[in-house]
Amino acid sequence: MKAAVYYETGPPDVFRYEDVPDPACPPDGVVIEVQAVSIEGGDVLHRSGGELAGRPHIVGYQCAGVVREVGPQVSDREVGQRVVAIMFFGSHAERVAVPAAATWLIPDEVDLALAACVPIAVGTADDCLFEFGRLQAGETALVQAGAGGVGMAAIQLAKRAGATVLATASSDERLARLKEFGLDHGINYRETDFVAAVREITGGRGADVVLDSVGGKTLEGSIEAAAYRGRISYVGSAGRDDYRPNLDLLRPSNKSLTGVFFGAELALHRDRVHPMVARHIADLATGALRIVIDRRYPLAEAAEAHRYIESRQAFGRVILVP
């Protein structure tokens, strides 16, 4: 099979499009013929400096496709079913082998490419807002990087829950587009001090829940922008900023900061997380959840796709098509 691989981490140019052996089907797993790869933020970060499972390494946490093989211990999956799956690595390929427990069935009426974008981004947003952020109707939520995959999901989920939704983005144009997803107040972080803007919008109170996928100096601002007893869910370092936030800012107003890793929750609390993701996939069919695919690239152009994501021009998701 073909795959986008690399032998060392670095810029997008490290990718090579090569033949690699087909994956073996594990006893408790399935082999999926990949039809859409959702490029996650973690994929980009790993390619730039993560640990390699081997050489060549196939990066990628999430994809969707059709089941082609089923392991002997699997009773709830069949050849021919459409599924979306998450994994530690391997999505940037024509085929991938994963445990059956890490897959979700895709209803016939749901577009496979859209479903490919759901589990990690929407599941992460859900956990940040509700499991760890404990967001309630009538509260205010601040979503950093609102035009990204996690951000766009969080805006929709928070609005549906009855919250007032604030979000940051790099341009007024992006913020205007986010209005149709439930955004109440947009903040252009390139032109405005977002901490001051949040305080002004909330009458000096701050946001009850903050979802921060940027890290660094932005995370320190997220702490400052949170209300008394505000809850900050920190889910990533997309900003690639090594700045260490001043955590003393938490204490005067009894704020809390929680690091969120969706993969651990799925592994340790599958009975809660797996049905939650299934509900979000089902919501695609009814229009209760919307996924925006900004661009599609052939798998052979993985370098260009990663480069486009790093340019921070994307509005929504970027996918690869084998």
Contacts in CASP RR format, 6 or more apart in sequence:
PFRMAT RR
TARGET T0000
AUTHOR 0000-0000-0000
METHOD contacts of the structure
MODEL  1
MKAAVYYETGPPDVFRYEDVPDPACPPDGVVIEVQAVSIEGGDVLHRSGG
ELAGRPHIVGYQCAGVVREVGPQVSDREVGQRVVAIMFFGSHAERVAVPA
AATWLIPDEVDLALAACVPIAVGTADDCLFEFGRLQAGETALVQAGAGGV
GMAAIQLAKRAGATVLATASSDERLARLKEFGLDHGINYRETDFVAAVRE
ITGGRGADVVLDSVGGKTLEGSIEAAAYRGRISYVGSAGRDDYRPNLDLL
RPSNKSLTGVFFGAELALHRDRVHPMVARHIADLATGALRIVIDRRYPLA
EAAEAHRYIESRQAFGRVILVP
1 19 0 8 1.000
1 20 0 8 1.000
1 21 0 8 1.000
1 22 0 8 1.000
1 93 0 8 1.000
1 94 0 8 1.000
1 95 0 8 1.000
2 17 0 8 1.000
2 18 0 8 1.000
2 19 0 8 1.000
2 20 0 8 1.000
2 93 0 8 1.000
2 94 0 8 1.000
2 299 0 8 1.000
2 300 0 8 1.000
2 322 0 8 1.000
3 17 0 8 1.000
3 18 0 8 1.000
3 19 0 8 1.000
3 20 0 8 1.000
3 56 0 8 1.000
3 58 0 8 1.000
3 90 0 8 1.000
3 92 0 8 1.000
3 93 0 8 1.000
3 94 0 8 1.000
3 299 0 8 1.000
4 15 0 8 1.000
4 16 0 8 1.000
4 17 0 8 1.000
4 58 0 8 1.000
4 59 0 8 1.000
4 92 0 8 1.000
4 93 0 8 1.000
4 299 0 8 1.000
4 300 0 8 1.000
4 302 0 8 1.000
4 303 0 8 1.000
4 320 0 8 1.000
5 15 0 8 1.000
5 16 0 8 1.000
5 17 0 8 1.000
5 18 0 8 1.000
5 20 0 8 1.000
5 56 0 8 1.000
5 57 0 8 1.000
5 58 0 8 1.000
5 92 0 8 1.000
6 14 0 8 1.000
6 15 0 8 1.000
6 16 0 8 1.000
6 47 0 8 1.000
6 52 0 8 1.000
6 56 0 8 1.000
6 57 0 8 1.000
6 59 0 8 1.000
7 14 0 8 1.000
7 16 0 8 1.000
7 52 0 8 1.000
7 55 0 8 1.000
7 56 0 8 1.000
7 57 0 8 1.000
8 14 0 8 1.000
8 52 0 8 1.000
9 46 0 8 1.000
9 47 0 8 1.000
9 48 0 8 1.000
9 49 0 8 1.000
9 50 0 8 1.000
9 52 0 8 1.000
10 47 0 8 1.000
10 48 0 8 1.000
10 49 0 8 1.000
11 48 0 8 1.000
12 47 0 8 1.000
12 302 0 8 1.000
12 303 0 8 1.000
12 304 0 8 1.000
12 306 0 8 1.000
12 307 0 8 1.000
12 310 0 8 1.000
13 303 0 8 1.000
14 47 0 8 1.000
14 303 0 8 1.000
15 47 0 8 1.000
15 302 0 8 1.000
15 303 0 8 1.000
15 306 0 8 1.000
16 56 0 8 1.000
17 299 0 8 1.000
17 300 0 8 1.000
17 302 0 8 1.000
18 56 0 8 1.000
20 56 0 8 1.000
20 58 0 8 1.000
20 93 0 8 1.000
22 31 0 8 1.000
22 95 0 8 1.000
23 31 0 8 1.000
23 93 0 8 1.000
23 95 0 8 1.000
23 96 0 8 1.000
23 97 0 8 1.000
24 97 0 8 1.000
25 31 0 8 1.000
25 69 0 8 1.000
25 70 0 8 1.000
25 71 0 8 1.000
25 97 0 8 1.000
26 71 0 8 1.000
26 97 0 8 1.000
26 99 0 8 1.000
27 71 0 8 1.000
27 72 0 8 1.000
27 73 0 8 1.000
27 74 0 8 1.000
28 71 0 8 1.000
28 73 0 8 1.000
28 74 0 8 1.000
28 99 0 8 1.000
28 100 0 8 1.000
28 101 0 8 1.000
29 70 0 8 1.000
29 71 0 8 1.000
29 73 0 8 1.000
29 74 0 8 1.000
29 77 0 8 1.000
29 97 0 8 1.000
29 98 0 8 1.000
29 99 0 8 1.000
29 100 0 8 1.000
30 67 0 8 1.000
30 68 0 8 1.000
30 69 0 8 1.000
30 70 0 8 1.000
30 71 0 8 1.000
30 74 0 8 1.000
30 77 0 8 1.000
30 83 0 8 1.000
30 97 0 8 1.000
30 98 0 8 1.000
30 100 0 8 1.000
30 103 0 8 1.000
31 67 0 8 1.000
31 68 0 8 1.000
31 69 0 8 1.000
31 95 0 8 1.000
31 96 0 8 1.000
31 97 0 8 1.000
32 63 0 8 1.000
32 64 0 8 1.000
32 65 0 8 1.000
32 66 0 8 1.000
32 67 0 8 1.000
32 68 0 8 1.000
32 83 0 8 1.000
32 85 0 8 1.000
32 95 0 8 1.000
32 96 0 8 1.000
32 97 0 8 1.000
32 98 0 8 1.000
32 103 0 8 1.000
33 65 0 8 1.000
33 66 0 8 1.000
33 67 0 8 1.000
33 68 0 8 1.000
33 94 0 8 1.000
33 95 0 8 1.000
34 63 0 8 1.000
34 64 0 8 1.000
34 65 0 8 1.000
34 91 0 8 1.000
34 93 0 8 1.000
34 94 0 8 1.000
34 95 0 8 1.000
34 96 0 8 1.000
34 322 0 8 1.000
35 64 0 8 1.000
35 65 0 8 1.000
35 66 0 8 1.000
35 112 0 8 1.000
35 113 0 8 1.000
35 116 0 8 1.000
35 321 0 8 1.000
35 322 0 8 1.000
36 63 0 8 1.000
36 64 0 8 1.000
36 65 0 8 1.000
36 112 0 8 1.000
36 113 0 8 1.000
36 116 0 8 1.000
36 319 0 8 1.000
36 320 0 8 1.000
36 321 0 8 1.000
37 60 0 8 1.000
37 62 0 8 1.000
37 63 0 8 1.000
37 91 0 8 1.000
37 92 0 8 1.000
37 116 0 8 1.000
37 299 0 8 1.000
37 319 0 8 1.000
37 320 0 8 1.000
37 321 0 8 1.000
37 322 0 8 1.000
38 62 0 8 1.000
38 63 0 8 1.000
38 64 0 8 1.000
38 91 0 8 1.000
38 116 0 8 1.000
38 117 0 8 1.000
38 120 0 8 1.000
38 121 0 8 1.000
38 317 0 8 1.000
38 319 0 8 1.000
39 60 0 8 1.000
39 305 0 8 1.000
39 306 0 8 1.000
39 309 0 8 1.000
39 317 0 8 1.000
39 318 0 8 1.000
39 319 0 8 1.000
39 320 0 8 1.000
40 60 0 8 1.000
40 61 0 8 1.000
40 62 0 8 1.000
40 120 0 8 1.000
40 121 0 8 1.000
41 238 0 8 1.000
41 309 0 8 1.000
42 61 0 8 1.000
43 59 0 8 1.000
43 60 0 8 1.000
43 61 0 8 1.000
43 91 0 8 1.000
43 92 0 8 1.000
43 306 0 8 1.000
44 306 0 8 1.000
44 309 0 8 1.000
44 310 0 8 1.000
45 237 0 8 1.000
45 238 0 8 1.000
45 240 0 8 1.000
46 59 0 8 1.000
46 60 0 8 1.000
46 89 0 8 1.000
47 59 0 8 1.000
47 306 0 8 1.000
53 88 0 8 1.000
53 89 0 8 1.000
57 89 0 8 1.000
58 89 0 8 1.000
58 90 0 8 1.000
58 91 0 8 1.000
58 92 0 8 1.000
58 93 0 8 1.000
59 89 0 8 1.000
59 90 0 8 1.000
59 91 0 8 1.000
59 92 0 8 1.000
60 87 0 8 1.000
60 89 0 8 1.000
60 90 0 8 1.000
60 91 0 8 1.000
60 92 0 8 1.000
61 86 0 8 1.000
61 87 0 8 1.000
61 88 0 8 1.000
61 89 0 8 1.000
61 91 0 8 1.000
61 120 0 8 1.000
62 84 0 8 1.000
62 85 0 8 1.000
62 86 0 8 1.000
62 87 0 8 1.000
62 91 0 8 1.000
62 116 0 8 1.000
62 117 0 8 1.000
62 119 0 8 1.000
62 120 0 8 1.000
63 84 0 8 1.000
63 85 0 8 1.000
63 87 0 8 1.000
63 91 0 8 1.000
63 96 0 8 1.000
63 116 0 8 1.000
64 82 0 8 1.000
64 83 0 8 1.000
64 84 0 8 1.000
64 85 0 8 1.000
64 106 0 8 1.000
64 112 0 8 1.000
64 113 0 8 1.000
64 115 0 8 1.000
64 116 0 8 1.000
65 82 0 8 1.000
65 83 0 8 1.000
65 84 0 8 1.000
65 112 0 8 1.000
65 116 0 8 1.000
66 80 0 8 1.000
66 81 0 8 1.000
66 82 0 8 1.000
66 83 0 8 1.000
67 77 0 8 1.000
67 78 0 8 1.000
67 79 0 8 1.000
67 80 0 8 1.000
67 81 0 8 1.000
67 82 0 8 1.000
67 83 0 8 1.000
68 79 0 8 1.000
68 80 0 8 1.000
68 95 0 8 1.000
69 79 0 8 1.000
70 77 0 8 1.000
70 78 0 8 1.000
70 79 0 8 1.000
70 100 0 8 1.000
71 100 0 8 1.000
74 100 0 8 1.000
76 100 0 8 1.000
77 83 0 8 1.000
77 100 0 8 1.000
77 103 0 8 1.000
81 105 0 8 1.000
82 105 0 8 1.000
82 106 0 8 1.000
82 108 0 8 1.000
82 112 0 8 1.000
82 115 0 8 1.000
83 103 0 8 1.000
83 104 0 8 1.000
83 105 0 8 1.000
83 106 0 8 1.000
84 103 0 8 1.000
84 104 0 8 1.000
84 106 0 8 1.000
84 112 0 8 1.000
84 115 0 8 1.000
84 116 0 8 1.000
84 118 0 8 1.000
84 119 0 8 1.000
84 281 0 8 1.000
85 96 0 8 1.000
85 98 0 8 1.000
85 102 0 8 1.000
85 103 0 8 1.000
85 104 0 8 1.000
86 98 0 8 1.000
86 102 0 8 1.000
86 119 0 8 1.000
86 120 0 8 1.000
86 263 0 8 1.000
86 266 0 8 1.000
87 96 0 8 1.000
87 98 0 8 1.000
87 102 0 8 1.000
90 96 0 8 1.000
92 299 0 8 1.000
92 302 0 8 1.000
92 320 0 8 1.000
93 299 0 8 1.000
93 322 0 8 1.000
94 299 0 8 1.000
94 322 0 8 1.000
101 270 0 8 1.000
101 274 0 8 1.000
102 266 0 8 1.000
104 115 0 8 1.000
104 118 0 8 1.000
104 119 0 8 1.000
104 274 0 8 1.000
104 277 0 8 1.000
104 278 0 8 1.000
104 281 0 8 1.000
105 278 0 8 1.000
106 112 0 8 1.000
106 115 0 8 1.000
106 281 0 8 1.000
107 281 0 8 1.000
107 282 0 8 1.000
107 285 0 8 1.000
109 285 0 8 1.000
110 281 0 8 1.000
110 282 0 8 1.000
110 284 0 8 1.000
110 285 0 8 1.000
111 284 0 8 1.000
113 293 0 8 1.000
113 296 0 8 1.000
113 319 0 8 1.000
113 321 0 8 1.000
114 284 0 8 1.000
114 291 0 8 1.000
114 293 0 8 1.000
115 281 0 8 1.000
115 284 0 8 1.000
116 319 0 8 1.000
117 149 0 8 1.000
117 291 0 8 1.000
117 293 0 8 1.000
117 317 0 8 1.000
117 319 0 8 1.000
118 277 0 8 1.000
118 280 0 8 1.000
118 281 0 8 1.000
118 284 0 8 1.000
118 289 0 8 1.000
118 291 0 8 1.000
119 277 0 8 1.000
119 280 0 8 1.000
119 281 0 8 1.000
120 262 0 8 1.000
121 149 0 8 1.000
121 150 0 8 1.000
121 151 0 8 1.000
121 153 0 8 1.000
121 317 0 8 1.000
122 153 0 8 1.000
122 157 0 8 1.000
122 277 0 8 1.000
122 280 0 8 1.000
122 289 0 8 1.000
123 153 0 8 1.000
123 262 0 8 1.000
123 273 0 8 1.000
123 276 0 8 1.000
123 277 0 8 1.000
123 280 0 8 1.000
124 150 0 8 1.000
124 153 0 8 1.000
124 235 0 8 1.000
124 260 0 8 1.000
124 262 0 8 1.000
125 150 0 8 1.000
125 151 0 8 1.000
125 153 0 8 1.000
125 154 0 8 1.000
125 157 0 8 1.000
125 211 0 8 1.000
126 153 0 8 1.000
126 157 0 8 1.000
126 276 0 8 1.000
126 280 0 8 1.000
127 233 0 8 1.000
127 260 0 8 1.000
127 262 0 8 1.000
127 265 0 8 1.000
127 273 0 8 1.000
128 150 0 8 1.000
128 154 0 8 1.000
128 211 0 8 1.000
128 233 0 8 1.000
128 235 0 8 1.000
128 260 0 8 1.000
129 135 0 8 1.000
129 141 0 8 1.000
129 154 0 8 1.000
129 157 0 8 1.000
129 158 0 8 1.000
129 161 0 8 1.000
129 209 0 8 1.000
129 211 0 8 1.000
129 233 0 8 1.000
130 157 0 8 1.000
130 161 0 8 1.000
131 265 0 8 1.000
132 231 0 8 1.000
132 233 0 8 1.000
132 258 0 8 1.000
132 259 0 8 1.000
132 260 0 8 1.000
133 209 0 8 1.000
133 231 0 8 1.000
133 233 0 8 1.000
133 258 0 8 1.000
134 209 0 8 1.000
134 231 0 8 1.000
135 141 0 8 1.000
135 158 0 8 1.000
135 161 0 8 1.000
135 163 0 8 1.000
135 208 0 8 1.000
135 209 0 8 1.000
136 161 0 8 1.000
136 163 0 8 1.000
136 208 0 8 1.000
137 161 0 8 1.000
137 162 0 8 1.000
137 163 0 8 1.000
138 162 0 8 1.000
138 163 0 8 1.000
138 164 0 8 1.000
139 163 0 8 1.000
139 164 0 8 1.000
139 208 0 8 1.000
139 209 0 8 1.000
140 163 0 8 1.000
140 164 0 8 1.000
140 165 0 8 1.000
140 166 0 8 1.000
140 202 0 8 1.000
140 205 0 8 1.000
140 206 0 8 1.000
140 207 0 8 1.000
140 208 0 8 1.000
140 209 0 8 1.000
140 227 0 8 1.000
141 154 0 8 1.000
141 158 0 8 1.000
141 163 0 8 1.000
141 164 0 8 1.000
141 165 0 8 1.000
141 166 0 8 1.000
141 207 0 8 1.000
141 208 0 8 1.000
141 209 0 8 1.000
141 210 0 8 1.000
141 211 0 8 1.000
142 166 0 8 1.000
142 167 0 8 1.000
142 168 0 8 1.000
142 198 0 8 1.000
142 206 0 8 1.000
142 207 0 8 1.000
142 209 0 8 1.000
142 210 0 8 1.000
142 211 0 8 1.000
142 222 0 8 1.000
142 225 0 8 1.000
142 226 0 8 1.000
143 151 0 8 1.000
143 154 0 8 1.000
143 155 0 8 1.000
143 158 0 8 1.000
143 165 0 8 1.000
143 166 0 8 1.000
143 167 0 8 1.000
143 168 0 8 1.000
143 210 0 8 1.000
143 211 0 8 1.000
144 151 0 8 1.000
144 167 0 8 1.000
144 168 0 8 1.000
144 210 0 8 1.000
144 211 0 8 1.000
144 212 0 8 1.000
144 213 0 8 1.000
144 214 0 8 1.000
144 218 0 8 1.000
144 222 0 8 1.000
145 151 0 8 1.000
145 168 0 8 1.000
145 169 0 8 1.000
145 213 0 8 1.000
145 214 0 8 1.000
145 238 0 8 1.000
146 152 0 8 1.000
146 154 0 8 1.000
146 155 0 8 1.000
146 167 0 8 1.000
146 168 0 8 1.000
146 169 0 8 1.000
146 174 0 8 1.000
146 178 0 8 1.000
146 183 0 8 1.000
147 169 0 8 1.000
147 170 0 8 1.000
147 174 0 8 1.000
147 177 0 8 1.000
147 178 0 8 1.000
147 314 0 8 1.000
147 315 0 8 1.000
147 316 0 8 1.000
148 314 0 8 1.000
148 315 0 8 1.000
148 316 0 8 1.000
148 317 0 8 1.000
149 316 0 8 1.000
149 317 0 8 1.000
150 211 0 8 1.000
150 213 0 8 1.000
150 235 0 8 1.000
151 167 0 8 1.000
151 211 0 8 1.000
151 213 0 8 1.000
152 178 0 8 1.000
152 181 0 8 1.000
152 290 0 8 1.000
152 291 0 8 1.000
152 292 0 8 1.000
152 316 0 8 1.000
153 289 0 8 1.000
154 211 0 8 1.000
155 165 0 8 1.000
155 167 0 8 1.000
155 178 0 8 1.000
155 181 0 8 1.000
155 182 0 8 1.000
155 183 0 8 1.000
156 181 0 8 1.000
156 182 0 8 1.000
156 289 0 8 1.000
156 290 0 8 1.000
158 165 0 8 1.000
158 209 0 8 1.000
159 165 0 8 1.000
159 181 0 8 1.000
159 182 0 8 1.000
159 183 0 8 1.000
159 184 0 8 1.000
160 288 0 8 1.000
163 208 0 8 1.000
163 209 0 8 1.000
164 184 0 8 1.000
164 185 0 8 1.000
165 182 0 8 1.000
165 183 0 8 1.000
165 184 0 8 1.000
165 185 0 8 1.000
166 183 0 8 1.000
166 184 0 8 1.000
166 185 0 8 1.000
166 186 0 8 1.000
166 187 0 8 1.000
166 198 0 8 1.000
166 201 0 8 1.000
166 207 0 8 1.000
167 175 0 8 1.000
167 178 0 8 1.000
167 183 0 8 1.000
167 185 0 8 1.000
167 186 0 8 1.000
167 187 0 8 1.000
168 186 0 8 1.000
168 187 0 8 1.000
168 188 0 8 1.000
168 189 0 8 1.000
168 194 0 8 1.000
169 175 0 8 1.000
169 178 0 8 1.000
169 186 0 8 1.000
169 187 0 8 1.000
169 188 0 8 1.000
169 189 0 8 1.000
170 188 0 8 1.000
170 189 0 8 1.000
170 190 0 8 1.000
170 312 0 8 1.000
171 188 0 8 1.000
171 190 0 8 1.000
172 188 0 8 1.000
174 315 0 8 1.000
175 183 0 8 1.000
175 186 0 8 1.000
175 187 0 8 1.000
175 188 0 8 1.000
177 315 0 8 1.000
178 186 0 8 1.000
181 290 0 8 1.000
185 201 0 8 1.000
187 194 0 8 1.000
187 197 0 8 1.000
187 198 0 8 1.000
189 218 0 8 1.000
194 221 0 8 1.000
194 225 0 8 1.000
195 221 0 8 1.000
195 224 0 8 1.000
195 225 0 8 1.000
198 206 0 8 1.000
198 207 0 8 1.000
198 225 0 8 1.000
199 205 0 8 1.000
199 206 0 8 1.000
199 225 0 8 1.000
202 227 0 8 1.000
205 227 0 8 1.000
205 228 0 8 1.000
206 225 0 8 1.000
206 226 0 8 1.000
206 227 0 8 1.000
207 225 0 8 1.000
207 226 0 8 1.000
207 227 0 8 1.000
207 230 0 8 1.000
208 226 0 8 1.000
208 227 0 8 1.000
208 230 0 8 1.000
208 231 0 8 1.000
209 230 0 8 1.000
209 231 0 8 1.000
209 232 0 8 1.000
209 233 0 8 1.000
210 222 0 8 1.000
210 223 0 8 1.000
210 225 0 8 1.000
210 226 0 8 1.000
210 230 0 8 1.000
210 231 0 8 1.000
210 232 0 8 1.000
210 233 0 8 1.000
211 233 0 8 1.000
211 235 0 8 1.000
212 218 0 8 1.000
212 219 0 8 1.000
212 222 0 8 1.000
212 232 0 8 1.000
212 233 0 8 1.000
212 234 0 8 1.000
212 235 0 8 1.000
212 236 0 8 1.000
213 235 0 8 1.000
213 236 0 8 1.000
213 238 0 8 1.000
214 236 0 8 1.000
214 237 0 8 1.000
214 238 0 8 1.000
214 239 0 8 1.000
214 241 0 8 1.000
215 222 0 8 1.000
215 234 0 8 1.000
215 236 0 8 1.000
215 237 0 8 1.000
215 238 0 8 1.000
215 239 0 8 1.000
215 241 0 8 1.000
215 245 0 8 1.000
216 237 0 8 1.000
216 239 0 8 1.000
216 241 0 8 1.000
216 242 0 8 1.000
216 243 0 8 1.000
216 244 0 8 1.000
216 245 0 8 1.000
217 241 0 8 1.000
217 243 0 8 1.000
217 245 0 8 1.000
218 239 0 8 1.000
218 241 0 8 1.000
219 232 0 8 1.000
219 234 0 8 1.000
219 245 0 8 1.000
220 243 0 8 1.000
220 245 0 8 1.000
220 246 0 8 1.000
220 249 0 8 1.000
221 245 0 8 1.000
222 232 0 8 1.000
222 234 0 8 1.000
223 232 0 8 1.000
223 245 0 8 1.000
223 246 0 8 1.000
223 247 0 8 1.000
223 249 0 8 1.000
223 250 0 8 1.000
223 255 0 8 1.000
223 257 0 8 1.000
224 249 0 8 1.000
226 232 0 8 1.000
226 253 0 8 1.000
226 255 0 8 1.000
227 253 0 8 1.000
228 253 0 8 1.000
228 254 0 8 1.000
228 255 0 8 1.000
229 253 0 8 1.000
229 254 0 8 1.000
229 255 0 8 1.000
229 256 0 8 1.000
230 253 0 8 1.000
230 254 0 8 1.000
230 255 0 8 1.000
230 256 0 8 1.000
231 255 0 8 1.000
231 256 0 8 1.000
231 258 0 8 1.000
232 255 0 8 1.000
232 256 0 8 1.000
232 257 0 8 1.000
232 258 0 8 1.000
233 258 0 8 1.000
233 259 0 8 1.000
233 260 0 8 1.000
234 257 0 8 1.000
234 258 0 8 1.000
234 259 0 8 1.000
234 260 0 8 1.000
235 259 0 8 1.000
235 260 0 8 1.000
235 261 0 8 1.000
235 262 0 8 1.000
247 257 0 8 1.000
249 255 0 8 1.000
250 256 0 8 1.000
250 257 0 8 1.000
262 273 0 8 1.000
265 272 0 8 1.000
265 273 0 8 1.000
266 273 0 8 1.000
266 274 0 8 1.000
280 289 0 8 1.000
283 289 0 8 1.000
284 290 0 8 1.000
284 291 0 8 1.000
291 316 0 8 1.000
291 317 0 8 1.000
292 315 0 8 1.000
292 316 0 8 1.000
292 317 0 8 1.000
293 316 0 8 1.000
293 317 0 8 1.000
293 318 0 8 1.000
293 319 0 8 1.000
294 314 0 8 1.000
294 315 0 8 1.000
294 316 0 8 1.000
294 317 0 8 1.000
294 318 0 8 1.000
295 305 0 8 1.000
295 308 0 8 1.000
295 314 0 8 1.000
295 318 0 8 1.000
295 319 0 8 1.000
296 318 0 8 1.000
296 319 0 8 1.000
296 320 0 8 1.000
296 321 0 8 1.000
297 304 0 8 1.000
297 305 0 8 1.000
297 308 0 8 1.000
297 318 0 8 1.000
297 319 0 8 1.000
297 320 0 8 1.000
297 321 0 8 1.000
298 320 0 8 1.000
298 321 0 8 1.000
298 322 0 8 1.000
299 320 0 8 1.000
299 321 0 8 1.000
299 322 0 8 1.000
301 320 0 8 1.000
302 320 0 8 1.000
305 318 0 8 1.000
305 319 0 8 1.000
305 320 0 8 1.000
308 314 0 8 1.000
308 318 0 8 1.000
309 318 0 8 1.000
END
